[in-house]
Amino acid sequence: MPYASNEDLPDSVRLHLPPHAQEIYRAAFNHAWERYATSGHEAVAHRIAWAAVKRSYRKAGDFWVPIEP
């Protein structure tokens, strides 16, 4: 199901990513959901969303930080 706001995201996303990364995740998930969910592949939408986050953020210890240009 698409997420209407960051507060609706799963705890694994909401409690660990900074707000901007959550926005990236939510937008990517919602877009992928529209494209792939009809074939029953919610997991694909989650993988696409995480890949989108990893283009702009990296994990440093316990925290996700922006990738420096």
GICOR-V890880 format. One record per backbone hydrogen bond with DSSP energy under -1.0 kcal/mol. CO is the residue of the C=O (numbers start at 1). NH is the residue of the N-H. Records with the same first field share a line. If there is no record, write none. Layout:
# GICOR-V890880
CO->NH  NH
This chain:
# GICOR-V890880
5->8
6->9
10->13  14
11->15
13->16  17
18->22
19->23
20->24
21->25
22->26
23->27
24->28
25->29
26->30
27->31
28->32
29->33
30->34
31->35
32->36
33->37
36->39  41
37->40
41->45
42->46
43->47
44->48
45->49
46->50
47->51
48->52
49->53
50->54
53->56  57
56->67
58->65
60->63
63->60
65->58
